[in-house]
């Protein structure tokens, strides 16, 4: 039987021994006579930065909820991570991209190749992201597999470019794009995602902002990037910055991800929960 997760006040961190489990999280106990809400499962396919710090895979998060399965970001190692974890790539309904850096969208051509040759797909695949998503994906696919990119895939790829602060309904999923400061040449989003009565906040790659702090209030899970420790950048969050905010965020669970080499080297000093490749969080 799975172990019951210990409850803790909002904003409090798990003890160090609880940070590195592969599968964590459980639904609260249900009293007799009440209706159990359906589960939402978030699997961390990759918790590393662009440089694969500590051997971690690139950004990718699998969300499984009643009636829908989708990716949040799709780094180059996503297909391997799906198969390693026993997840069927054919189950994906859509992909949601935070921004167009390679470690966040470079896995899409490999999904196309999977669906074209390995397990032929016929139903449409949705791809949602910031402006220029379609053009960048097309160019990347052509650069990697020129002949296949020029041929029909056998299934429709439906691109939808999102706008900041304009919510979008995708089946049972509500997506709110949040403009975040990361790369001046790109439009970069974080996302507030609501599905099956659960809420998820994903920072994407970003510097810390009061907007993230405000949106974290009340969410079931906040996946927050944490790329550096000593180094301070205006495009990423350093561990001391998020540690100073954590107790006041008001989210049920905070998990740090997109971990860089400075953070990976000091994991034993970290008091906040850190993602690991393959871990599953049940909301």
Backbone as CSV, one residue per row, in Angstrom:
resi,resn,N_x,N_y,N_z,CA_x,CA_y,CA_z,C_x,C_y,C_z
1,UNK,0.843,-1.207,0.000,0.000,0.000,0.000,0.871,1.247,0.000
2,UNK,0.438,2.280,-0.726,1.219,3.508,-0.689,1.133,4.162,0.662
3,UNK,2.192,4.767,1.090,2.201,5.460,2.377,1.405,6.739,2.289
4,UNK,0.677,7.037,3.331,-0.087,8.279,3.368,0.855,9.455,3.577
5,UNK,0.671,10.465,2.780,1.517,11.661,2.915,1.143,12.421,4.172
6,UNK,2.137,12.899,4.859,1.876,13.736,6.029,1.423,15.104,5.616
7,UNK,0.431,15.605,6.299,-0.030,16.948,5.990,0.857,17.954,6.672
8,UNK,0.862,19.184,6.141,1.676,20.251,6.712,1.041,21.585,6.393
9,UNK,1.284,22.592,7.183,0.695,23.897,6.926,1.169,24.449,5.602
10,UNK,0.351,25.354,4.999,0.733,25.988,3.735,2.058,26.699,3.881
11,UNK,2.908,26.511,2.841,4.179,27.231,2.823,5.292,26.539,3.570
12,UNK,4.959,25.498,4.405,6.013,24.821,5.150,6.695,23.795,4.258
13,UNK,7.970,23.612,4.440,8.706,22.683,3.586,8.723,21.300,4.199
14,UNK,8.892,20.292,3.343,9.069,18.934,3.815,10.455,18.771,4.421
15,UNK,10.599,17.861,5.356,11.942,17.591,5.879,12.820,17.020,4.789
16,UNK,14.141,17.125,5.001,15.093,16.741,3.960,14.888,15.306,3.506
17,UNK,14.555,14.378,4.408,14.443,12.972,4.019,13.244,12.719,3.124
18,UNK,12.298,13.666,3.060,11.114,13.480,2.219,11.249,14.121,0.866
19,UNK,12.395,14.778,0.584,12.495,15.566,-0.638,12.799,14.744,-1.867
20,UNK,13.376,13.571,-1.686,13.942,12.895,-2.845,13.220,11.604,-3.204
21,UNK,11.966,11.474,-2.773,11.216,10.301,-3.155,10.773,10.411,-4.596
22,UNK,10.679,9.254,-5.265,10.312,9.268,-6.676,8.838,9.561,-6.862
23,UNK,7.984,9.002,-6.024,6.548,9.201,-6.163,6.027,9.761,-4.866
24,UNK,5.508,10.981,-4.905,5.087,11.639,-3.683,3.716,12.237,-3.879
25,UNK,3.029,12.418,-2.760,1.745,13.096,-2.812,0.606,12.098,-2.759
26,UNK,-0.483,12.489,-2.112,-1.674,11.658,-2.079,-2.873,12.550,-1.843
27,UNK,-4.032,12.026,-2.171,-5.244,12.782,-1.925,-5.594,12.698,-0.450
28,UNK,-6.204,13.761,0.117,-6.590,13.705,1.513,-7.615,12.602,1.749
29,UNK,-7.665,12.105,2.973,-8.652,11.096,3.323,-10.060,11.648,3.108
30,UNK,-10.971,10.782,2.662,-12.345,11.187,2.376,-13.254,10.612,3.442
31,UNK,-14.062,11.449,4.056,-14.978,10.996,5.077,-16.120,10.213,4.451
32,UNK,-16.686,9.260,5.180,-17.830,8.510,4.650,-18.955,9.461,4.252
33,UNK,-19.578,9.164,3.113,-20.696,9.994,2.665,-20.298,11.157,1.791
34,UNK,-18.973,11.415,1.633,-18.529,12.498,0.760,-18.117,11.933,-0.589
35,UNK,-18.058,12.803,-1.593,-17.691,12.389,-2.935,-16.207,12.677,-3.152
36,UNK,-15.457,11.668,-3.535,-14.033,11.837,-3.792,-13.837,12.550,-5.123
37,UNK,-13.038,13.598,-5.128,-12.716,14.281,-6.370,-11.767,13.427,-7.187
38,UNK,-11.880,13.483,-8.515,-10.948,12.708,-9.338,-9.515,13.189,-9.154
39,UNK,-8.582,12.281,-9.305,-7.186,12.624,-9.119,-6.606,13.316,-10.347
40,UNK,-5.659,14.185,-10.084,-4.827,14.783,-11.121,-3.395,14.405,-10.781
41,UNK,-2.696,13.815,-11.741,-1.327,13.373,-11.526,-0.379,14.232,-12.350
42,UNK,0.647,14.752,-11.706,1.691,15.523,-12.374,2.998,14.753,-12.237
43,UNK,3.559,14.327,-13.365,4.823,13.590,-13.358,5.920,14.491,-13.903
44,UNK,6.991,14.618,-13.153,8.139,15.412,-13.579,8.976,14.555,-14.525
45,UNK,8.924,14.869,-15.801,9.712,14.126,-16.784,11.150,14.618,-16.828
46,UNK,11.349,15.887,-16.525,12.691,16.446,-16.491,12.754,17.619,-15.544
47,UNK,13.722,17.607,-14.638,13.836,18.651,-13.619,15.115,19.452,-13.746
48,UNK,15.839,19.272,-14.866,17.117,19.941,-15.034,17.023,21.213,-15.842
49,UNK,18.150,21.910,-15.917,18.223,23.140,-16.701,18.697,22.799,-18.115
50,UNK,19.043,23.830,-18.886,19.465,23.615,-20.270,20.732,22.778,-20.365
51,UNK,21.550,22.766,-19.294,22.835,22.079,-19.317,22.780,20.694,-18.677
52,UNK,21.587,20.242,-18.320,21.448,18.909,-17.741,22.184,18.748,-16.431
53,UNK,22.107,19.736,-15.567,22.849,19.710,-14.301,22.582,18.407,-13.541
54,UNK,23.653,17.785,-13.088,23.524,16.555,-12.314,22.984,15.379,-13.111
55,UNK,22.989,15.483,-14.436,22.444,14.420,-15.266,20.934,14.443,-15.372
56,UNK,20.312,15.520,-14.920,18.853,15.627,-14.983,18.393,15.921,-16.401
57,UNK,17.192,15.441,-16.718,16.633,15.631,-18.048,16.045,17.032,-18.199
58,UNK,15.782,17.396,-19.447,15.250,18.729,-19.747,13.786,18.875,-19.328
59,UNK,13.322,20.113,-19.332,12.000,20.455,-18.811,10.882,19.693,-19.511
60,UNK,9.993,19.125,-18.708,8.806,18.457,-19.212,7.983,17.942,-18.050
61,UNK,6.683,18.168,-18.101,5.791,17.780,-17.014,4.539,17.165,-17.630
62,UNK,4.244,15.949,-17.249,3.091,15.227,-17.761,1.936,15.418,-16.785
63,UNK,0.813,15.922,-17.296,-0.381,16.118,-16.472,-1.453,15.149,-16.957
64,UNK,-1.916,14.303,-16.054,-2.973,13.346,-16.364,-4.175,13.640,-15.467
65,UNK,-5.305,13.925,-16.114,-6.532,14.260,-15.408,-7.685,13.563,-16.109
66,UNK,-8.849,13.474,-15.486,-9.975,12.814,-16.144,-10.274,13.437,-17.506
67,UNK,-10.196,12.638,-18.545,-10.556,13.092,-19.873,-9.485,13.835,-20.630
68,UNK,-8.287,13.994,-20.066,-7.253,14.760,-20.771,-5.868,14.398,-20.250
69,UNK,-4.901,14.335,-21.168,-3.494,14.107,-20.831,-2.667,15.074,-21.662
70,UNK,-1.775,15.815,-21.012,-1.011,16.814,-21.765,0.350,17.050,-21.135
71,UNK,1.227,17.669,-21.936,2.547,18.067,-21.478,2.592,19.558,-21.208
72,UNK,3.287,19.926,-20.166,3.686,21.313,-19.947,5.192,21.354,-20.206
73,UNK,5.567,21.989,-21.286,6.923,22.028,-21.832,7.339,20.654,-22.354
74,UNK,8.263,20.699,-23.316,8.610,19.497,-24.067,10.069,19.583,-24.485
75,UNK,10.956,19.404,-23.520,12.387,19.454,-23.802,12.842,18.284,-24.654
76,UNK,14.074,18.315,-25.156,14.558,17.287,-26.076,14.522,15.866,-25.537
77,UNK,14.546,15.695,-24.216,14.578,14.354,-23.626,13.199,13.850,-23.210
78,UNK,12.132,14.525,-23.616,10.797,14.156,-23.156,10.379,12.765,-23.619
79,UNK,10.649,12.422,-24.871,10.211,11.117,-25.362,10.882,9.988,-24.582
80,UNK,12.177,10.119,-24.307,12.866,9.108,-23.495,12.251,9.021,-22.105
81,UNK,11.959,10.185,-21.518,11.407,10.200,-20.167,10.026,9.554,-20.118
82,UNK,9.197,9.817,-21.124,7.881,9.179,-21.178,8.021,7.663,-21.216
83,UNK,8.884,7.177,-22.091,9.028,5.728,-22.244,9.690,5.102,-21.029
84,UNK,10.651,5.790,-20.447,11.315,5.280,-19.251,10.317,5.107,-18.111
85,UNK,9.348,6.016,-18.024,8.358,5.947,-16.956,7.144,5.104,-17.287
86,UNK,7.137,4.472,-18.470,6.017,3.630,-18.836,4.790,4.392,-19.290
87,UNK,4.969,5.645,-19.727,3.850,6.464,-20.195,3.742,6.360,-21.713
88,UNK,2.549,6.194,-22.199,2.323,6.038,-23.631,2.287,7.402,-24.306
89,UNK,3.223,7.710,-25.199,3.187,9.003,-25.888,1.904,9.218,-26.687
90,UNK,1.255,8.137,-27.097,0.019,8.255,-27.864,-1.114,8.857,-27.049
91,UNK,-0.989,8.840,-25.719,-2.060,9.361,-24.869,-2.121,10.887,-24.852
92,UNK,-1.069,11.549,-25.350,-1.031,13.011,-25.255,-2.100,13.645,-26.143
93,UNK,-2.855,14.571,-25.552,-3.845,15.341,-26.301,-3.268,16.649,-26.823
94,UNK,-2.417,17.280,-26.015,-1.799,18.528,-26.459,-0.527,18.798,-25.671
95,UNK,0.240,19.760,-26.174,1.481,20.212,-25.553,1.349,21.708,-25.301
96,UNK,1.737,22.143,-24.104,1.700,23.548,-23.721,3.127,24.017,-23.488
97,UNK,3.562,25.010,-24.249,4.949,25.488,-24.186,5.023,26.825,-23.459
98,UNK,5.998,26.939,-22.558,6.174,28.202,-21.835,6.929,29.228,-22.673
99,UNK,7.948,28.773,-23.416,8.715,29.678,-24.259,9.560,28.855,-25.229
100,UNK,10.210,29.543,-26.146,10.827,28.866,-27.276,12.342,28.788,-27.162
101,UNK,12.817,28.401,-25.991,14.201,27.981,-25.822,14.260,26.469,-25.990
102,UNK,15.386,25.978,-26.539,15.474,24.593,-26.947,15.185,23.581,-25.863
103,UNK,15.578,23.867,-24.609,15.350,22.902,-23.544,13.899,22.841,-23.106
104,UNK,13.051,23.681,-23.714,11.631,23.674,-23.376,10.729,23.263,-24.540
105,UNK,11.224,23.333,-25.780,10.379,22.898,-26.891,11.092,21.970,-27.874
106,UNK,12.360,21.657,-27.627,13.143,20.881,-28.574,12.727,19.433,-28.733
107,UNK,11.825,18.944,-27.892,11.381,17.561,-28.010,10.236,17.347,-28.976
108,UNK,9.645,18.421,-29.492,8.470,18.256,-30.343,8.777,17.485,-31.630
109,UNK,9.875,17.776,-32.337,10.148,16.965,-33.536,10.269,15.472,-33.254
110,UNK,10.749,15.098,-32.092,10.868,13.682,-31.766,9.496,13.060,-31.510
111,UNK,8.561,13.838,-30.964,7.178,13.355,-30.882,6.620,13.140,-32.283
112,UNK,6.869,14.104,-33.183,6.403,13.956,-34.553,6.946,12.665,-35.179
113,UNK,8.220,12.394,-34.970,8.823,11.186,-35.542,8.204,9.928,-34.926
114,UNK,7.955,9.944,-33.632,7.283,8.827,-32.964,5.925,8.569,-33.601
115,UNK,5.172,9.646,-33.810,3.822,9.511,-34.341,3.815,9.215,-35.846
116,UNK,4.880,9.503,-36.528,4.941,9.254,-37.973,5.392,7.825,-38.276
117,UNK,6.352,7.309,-37.511,6.958,6.029,-37.863,6.772,4.930,-36.812
118,UNK,6.980,5.263,-35.554,6.989,4.223,-34.524,5.581,3.772,-34.149
119,UNK,4.722,4.728,-33.838,3.322,4.454,-33.503,2.470,5.460,-34.266
120,UNK,2.105,5.134,-35.517,1.370,6.096,-36.345,0.121,6.642,-35.643
121,UNK,-0.010,7.951,-35.737,-1.099,8.659,-35.070,-2.048,9.202,-36.129
122,UNK,-3.343,9.202,-35.809,-4.321,9.785,-36.727,-5.074,10.951,-36.108
123,UNK,-5.230,10.953,-34.796,-5.985,12.049,-34.191,-5.110,13.294,-34.062
124,UNK,-5.720,14.474,-34.046,-4.934,15.711,-34.006,-4.117,15.839,-32.721
125,UNK,-3.033,16.578,-32.820,-2.214,16.956,-31.669,-2.243,18.469,-31.569
126,UNK,-2.627,18.982,-30.412,-2.626,20.429,-30.184,-1.291,20.889,-29.625
127,UNK,-0.825,22.030,-30.102,0.382,22.653,-29.558,0.042,24.102,-29.250
128,UNK,0.147,24.471,-27.986,-0.186,25.802,-27.503,1.078,26.468,-26.975
129,UNK,1.257,27.729,-27.304,2.445,28.421,-26.835,2.407,29.889,-27.178
130,UNK,3.506,30.585,-26.947,3.578,32.022,-27.208,3.637,32.312,-28.702
131,UNK,3.557,33.589,-29.083,3.684,33.947,-30.502,4.953,33.366,-31.118
132,UNK,4.829,32.971,-32.387,5.912,32.391,-33.195,6.108,30.906,-32.937
133,UNK,5.245,30.284,-32.145,5.416,28.855,-31.859,5.408,28.021,-33.132
134,UNK,4.433,28.238,-34.000,4.354,27.412,-35.207,5.605,27.566,-36.082
135,UNK,6.036,28.797,-36.304,7.195,29.034,-37.166,8.447,28.392,-36.592
136,UNK,8.646,28.496,-35.271,9.854,27.938,-34.661,9.832,26.411,-34.689
137,UNK,8.677,25.813,-34.424,8.578,24.357,-34.470,8.821,23.857,-35.890
138,UNK,8.237,24.522,-36.867,8.443,24.115,-38.260,9.918,24.181,-38.650
139,UNK,10.591,25.256,-38.256,12.009,25.400,-38.601,12.860,24.333,-37.920
140,UNK,12.541,24.054,-36.666,13.305,23.049,-35.936,13.103,21.666,-36.545
141,UNK,11.881,21.321,-36.866,11.598,20.024,-37.470,12.337,19.888,-38.799
142,UNK,12.323,20.937,-39.596,13.020,20.905,-40.878,14.522,20.758,-40.693
143,UNK,15.077,21.437,-39.691,16.518,21.352,-39.435,16.932,19.945,-39.010
144,UNK,16.061,19.262,-38.279,16.424,17.951,-37.747,16.100,16.807,-38.698
145,UNK,14.977,16.904,-39.380,14.515,15.819,-40.251,13.889,16.423,-41.506
146,UNK,14.739,16.897,-42.405,14.287,17.709,-43.527,13.282,16.973,-44.414
147,UNK,13.570,15.710,-44.780,12.671,15.008,-45.693,11.320,14.727,-45.038
148,UNK,11.334,14.226,-43.791,10.081,13.924,-43.105,9.257,15.192,-42.877
149,UNK,9.927,16.295,-42.559,9.214,17.541,-42.322,8.491,18.040,-43.565
150,UNK,8.975,17.634,-44.743,8.348,18.070,-45.993,7.203,17.161,-46.418
151,UNK,7.014,16.044,-45.717,5.968,15.096,-46.056,4.782,15.219,-45.099
152,UNK,3.595,14.772,-45.511,2.452,14.758,-44.586,2.732,13.841,-43.398
153,UNK,2.325,14.293,-42.227,2.575,13.499,-41.027,1.556,12.385,-40.837
154,UNK,0.381,12.540,-41.404,-0.669,11.553,-41.200,-1.636,11.932,-40.099
155,UNK,-1.367,13.030,-39.429,-2.276,13.561,-38.411,-2.154,15.079,-38.430
156,UNK,-3.189,15.739,-37.967,-3.190,17.199,-37.953,-2.451,17.716,-36.726
157,UNK,-1.619,18.736,-36.932,-1.000,19.466,-35.832,-1.687,20.824,-35.759
158,UNK,-2.359,21.056,-34.659,-3.178,22.262,-34.508,-2.461,23.238,-33.575
159,UNK,-1.858,24.265,-34.146,-1.123,25.270,-33.379,-2.078,26.368,-32.908
160,UNK,-1.916,26.769,-31.654,-2.653,27.903,-31.113,-1.671,28.782,-30.355
161,UNK,-1.529,30.020,-30.788,-0.624,30.955,-30.122,-1.405,31.761,-29.098
162,UNK,-0.920,31.752,-27.869,-1.626,32.341,-26.735,-1.198,33.787,-26.509
163,UNK,-2.051,34.501,-25.795,-1.765,35.885,-25.438,-1.748,36.018,-23.920
164,UNK,-0.850,36.853,-23.430,-0.723,37.047,-21.983,-2.038,37.513,-21.386
165,UNK,-2.394,36.922,-20.265,-3.559,37.300,-19.454,-4.891,36.969,-20.102
166,UNK,-4.881,36.255,-21.238,-6.122,35.826,-21.884,-6.286,34.327,-21.664
167,UNK,-7.241,33.966,-20.810,-7.447,32.560,-20.479,-7.969,31.797,-21.694
168,UNK,-7.606,30.546,-21.771,-8.006,29.684,-22.876,-8.536,28.371,-22.307
169,UNK,-9.685,27.945,-22.802,-10.245,26.658,-22.417,-9.827,25.626,-23.466
170,UNK,-9.194,24.548,-23.022,-8.811,23.451,-23.903,-9.464,22.195,-23.334
171,UNK,-10.610,21.825,-23.865,-11.368,20.740,-23.265,-11.684,21.079,-21.819
172,UNK,-11.354,20.183,-20.882,-11.640,20.452,-19.472,-10.573,21.282,-18.762
173,UNK,-9.603,21.807,-19.511,-8.466,22.513,-18.914,-8.597,24.005,-19.172
174,UNK,-8.416,24.786,-18.110,-8.373,26.248,-18.250,-6.931,26.700,-18.080
175,UNK,-6.427,27.431,-19.064,-5.027,27.859,-19.083,-4.972,29.372,-19.062
176,UNK,-4.262,29.929,-18.097,-4.045,31.371,-18.033,-2.570,31.655,-18.250
177,UNK,-2.191,32.227,-19.405,-0.786,32.577,-19.638,-0.401,33.831,-18.848
178,UNK,0.769,33.787,-18.250,1.272,34.894,-17.433,2.596,35.343,-18.029
179,UNK,2.686,36.577,-18.429,3.936,37.087,-18.990,4.987,37.159,-17.893
180,UNK,6.149,36.537,-18.123,7.208,36.524,-17.114,8.500,37.072,-17.718
181,UNK,9.345,37.683,-16.885,10.619,38.238,-17.375,11.682,37.154,-17.506
182,UNK,12.083,36.877,-18.734,13.118,35.859,-18.920,14.063,36.211,-20.062
183,UNK,13.556,36.250,-21.273,14.415,36.471,-22.433,13.841,37.622,-23.255
184,UNK,14.580,38.730,-23.395,13.998,39.919,-24.024,13.604,39.720,-25.481
185,UNK,14.209,38.758,-26.170,13.876,38.547,-27.583,12.677,37.635,-27.775
186,UNK,12.155,37.052,-26.700,11.036,36.118,-26.780,9.897,36.552,-25.867
187,UNK,8.688,36.132,-26.205,7.571,36.203,-25.274,7.623,34.943,-24.424
188,UNK,7.690,35.111,-23.119,7.849,33.969,-22.208,6.689,33.939,-21.223
189,UNK,6.108,32.771,-21.050,4.944,32.622,-20.191,5.239,31.707,-19.006
190,UNK,4.593,32.013,-17.885,4.272,31.038,-16.856,2.803,30.709,-17.061
191,UNK,2.291,29.730,-16.323,0.898,29.342,-16.511,0.222,29.026,-15.188
192,UNK,-1.020,29.491,-15.073,-1.936,28.979,-14.058,-2.873,28.019,-14.803
193,UNK,-2.897,26.776,-14.363,-3.650,25.720,-15.030,-4.677,25.169,-14.041
194,UNK,-5.931,25.107,-14.463,-6.998,24.554,-13.637,-7.641,23.388,-14.367
195,UNK,-7.742,22.241,-13.693,-8.344,21.058,-14.289,-8.881,20.169,-13.176
196,UNK,-10.084,19.659,-13.373,-10.695,18.707,-12.438,-10.711,19.231,-10.996
197,UNK,-10.940,20.524,-10.847,-11.010,21.108,-9.519,-9.684,21.334,-8.841
198,UNK,-8.583,21.102,-9.564,-7.246,21.331,-9.014,-6.582,22.480,-9.762
199,UNK,-5.605,23.079,-9.119,-4.909,24.214,-9.719,-3.408,24.005,-9.635
200,UNK,-2.734,24.386,-10.709,-1.282,24.252,-10.819,-0.724,25.570,-11.320
201,UNK,0.320,26.061,-10.676,1.039,27.234,-11.150,2.424,26.785,-11.586
202,UNK,2.781,27.145,-12.811,4.086,26.800,-13.369,4.800,28.088,-13.724
203,UNK,5.982,28.270,-13.177,6.686,29.549,-13.359,7.261,29.697,-14.755
204,UNK,7.512,28.567,-15.480,8.371,28.656,-16.648,9.755,29.111,-16.208
205,UNK,10.540,29.620,-17.121,11.840,30.204,-16.775,11.634,31.698,-16.562
206,UNK,12.079,32.204,-15.428,11.772,33.589,-15.110,12.617,34.097,-13.955
207,UNK,12.753,35.401,-13.896,13.195,36.041,-12.658,12.011,36.053,-11.686
208,UNK,12.305,36.218,-10.404,11.223,36.272,-9.416,10.415,37.549,-9.611
209,UNK,9.088,37.451,-9.409,8.230,38.624,-9.538,7.083,38.540,-8.544
210,UNK,6.531,39.686,-8.204,5.384,39.720,-7.297,4.164,39.070,-7.931
211,UNK,4.100,39.034,-9.253,2.978,38.388,-9.936,2.929,36.906,-9.600
212,UNK,4.069,36.245,-9.610,4.108,34.835,-9.240,3.656,34.640,-7.796
213,UNK,4.104,35.495,-6.920,3.719,35.380,-5.513,2.213,35.518,-5.360
214,UNK,1.616,36.455,-6.069,0.170,36.665,-5.975,-0.594,35.459,-6.519
215,UNK,-0.155,34.930,-7.642,-0.868,33.825,-8.272,-0.699,32.512,-7.530
216,UNK,0.335,32.390,-6.711,0.562,31.153,-5.971,-0.456,30.932,-4.863
217,UNK,-1.112,31.989,-4.420,-2.045,31.877,-3.306,-3.167,30.904,-3.648
218,UNK,-3.287,29.856,-2.855,-4.393,28.923,-2.987,-4.205,27.803,-3.981
219,UNK,-3.111,27.780,-4.749,-2.963,26.701,-5.728,-2.521,25.421,-5.028
220,UNK,-2.890,24.281,-5.637,-2.516,22.993,-5.060,-1.028,22.724,-5.206
221,UNK,-0.446,23.183,-6.330,0.968,22.917,-6.595,1.570,24.096,-7.330
222,UNK,2.715,24.541,-6.869,3.495,25.570,-7.545,4.819,24.945,-7.943
223,UNK,4.997,24.726,-9.246,6.273,24.276,-9.791,7.087,25.511,-10.133
224,UNK,8.131,25.757,-9.371,8.885,27.005,-9.507,10.330,26.720,-9.887
225,UNK,10.792,27.387,-10.914,12.181,27.219,-11.339,13.144,27.724,-10.270
226,UNK,14.312,27.090,-10.219,15.357,27.496,-9.272,16.691,27.132,-9.902
227,UNK,17.252,28.060,-10.673,18.389,27.753,-11.537,19.747,27.981,-10.890
228,UNK,19.825,28.898,-9.938,21.130,29.278,-9.398,21.074,29.373,-7.876
229,UNK,22.249,29.630,-7.291,22.342,29.888,-5.846,23.114,31.185,-5.628
230,UNK,24.430,31.138,-5.839,25.222,32.346,-5.649,25.016,33.349,-6.780
231,UNK,24.918,32.858,-7.986,24.805,33.730,-9.153,23.420,34.357,-9.200
232,UNK,23.370,35.662,-9.368,22.087,36.358,-9.474,21.931,36.872,-10.895
233,UNK,20.843,36.473,-11.524,20.553,36.855,-12.895,19.182,37.504,-12.967
234,UNK,18.965,38.287,-14.013,17.642,38.886,-14.171,16.745,38.044,-15.072
235,UNK,17.130,36.781,-15.308,16.322,35.881,-16.120,15.996,34.575,-15.403
236,UNK,16.529,34.366,-14.199,16.292,33.137,-13.451,16.150,33.460,-11.963
237,UNK,15.648,32.458,-11.219,15.459,32.606,-9.776,16.591,31.876,-9.049
238,UNK,17.182,32.544,-8.074,18.197,31.938,-7.217,17.526,31.354,-5.971
239,UNK,18.112,30.287,-5.443,17.491,29.625,-4.291,17.233,30.573,-3.114
240,UNK,18.168,31.438,-2.720,17.862,32.320,-1.586,16.643,33.209,-1.831
241,UNK,16.373,33.556,-3.091,15.210,34.392,-3.396,13.908,33.656,-3.121
242,UNK,13.796,32.429,-3.598,12.554,31.693,-3.382,12.438,31.229,-1.935
243,UNK,13.555,30.913,-1.297,13.509,30.499,0.103,12.982,31.611,0.992
244,UNK,13.328,32.853,0.654,12.852,33.994,1.448,11.355,34.220,1.291
245,UNK,10.775,33.744,0.196,9.357,33.967,-0.084,8.470,32.786,0.305
246,UNK,9.060,31.612,0.445,8.294,30.367,0.482,7.210,30.343,1.553
247,UNK,7.526,30.780,2.754,6.571,30.674,3.853,5.343,31.538,3.654
248,UNK,5.423,32.548,2.818,4.318,33.481,2.628,3.540,33.261,1.333
249,UNK,3.874,32.218,0.580,3.258,32.059,-0.739,1.797,31.623,-0.675
250,UNK,1.448,30.811,0.291,0.050,30.410,0.407,-0.370,29.302,-0.535
251,UNK,0.573,28.602,-1.154,0.230,27.437,-1.975,0.269,26.193,-1.101
252,UNK,-0.468,25.166,-1.508,-0.453,23.942,-0.719,0.884,23.232,-0.794
253,UNK,1.508,23.298,-1.964,2.777,22.596,-2.125,3.659,23.366,-3.107
254,UNK,4.892,23.576,-2.714,5.895,24.237,-3.543,6.970,23.215,-3.882
255,UNK,7.265,23.068,-5.173,8.306,22.149,-5.613,9.238,22.907,-6.552
256,UNK,10.514,22.901,-6.232,11.511,23.585,-7.049,11.975,22.675,-8.180
257,UNK,12.144,23.258,-9.370,12.546,22.481,-10.528,13.427,23.336,-11.426
258,UNK,13.794,22.791,-12.610,14.740,23.476,-13.502,16.008,23.816,-12.705
259,UNK,16.529,22.816,-12.018,17.629,23.021,-11.080,18.954,23.111,-11.824
260,UNK,19.728,24.150,-11.519,21.036,24.342,-12.122,22.138,23.732,-11.278
261,UNK,23.365,23.814,-11.777,24.490,23.135,-11.142,24.769,23.663,-9.734
262,UNK,24.608,24.970,-9.511,24.850,25.510,-8.173,23.861,24.936,-7.163
263,UNK,22.635,24.727,-7.589,21.607,24.186,-6.701,21.839,22.692,-6.483
264,UNK,22.101,21.963,-7.549,22.322,20.518,-7.435,23.510,20.218,-6.515
265,UNK,24.531,21.068,-6.554,25.715,20.844,-5.726,25.437,21.048,-4.235
266,UNK,24.313,21.710,-3.901,24.037,22.023,-2.492,22.679,21.476,-2.048
267,UNK,22.257,20.388,-2.637,20.946,19.822,-2.300,20.806,19.522,-0.810
268,UNK,21.890,19.122,-0.170,21.807,18.791,1.258,21.543,20.009,2.132
269,UNK,21.748,21.199,1.594,21.489,22.419,2.361,20.085,22.969,2.142
270,UNK,19.378,22.414,1.188,18.076,22.969,0.806,16.989,22.442,1.725
271,UNK,16.144,23.343,2.210,15.042,22.954,3.085,13.702,22.899,2.351
272,UNK,13.657,23.368,1.109,12.439,23.285,0.313,12.462,22.017,-0.527
273,UNK,11.283,21.568,-0.929,11.184,20.337,-1.717,11.689,20.573,-3.139
274,UNK,12.494,19.649,-3.637,13.036,19.734,-4.994,12.510,18.588,-5.838
275,UNK,12.220,18.888,-7.092,11.775,17.864,-8.022,12.924,16.925,-8.361
276,UNK,12.570,15.706,-8.714,13.509,14.749,-9.278,12.874,14.159,-10.521
277,UNK,13.683,13.747,-11.465,13.160,13.146,-12.683,12.348,11.891,-12.340
278,UNK,11.145,11.831,-12.853,10.303,10.662,-12.645,9.358,10.757,-11.474
279,UNK,9.500,11.750,-10.606,8.601,11.831,-9.444,7.182,12.172,-9.901
280,UNK,6.215,11.630,-9.212,4.807,11.893,-9.501,4.146,12.532,-8.290
281,UNK,3.415,13.576,-8.548,2.694,14.312,-7.502,1.217,14.156,-7.791
282,UNK,0.471,13.688,-6.807,-0.956,13.507,-6.961,-1.665,14.663,-6.270
283,UNK,-2.478,15.383,-7.026,-3.192,16.550,-6.479,-4.606,16.157,-6.065
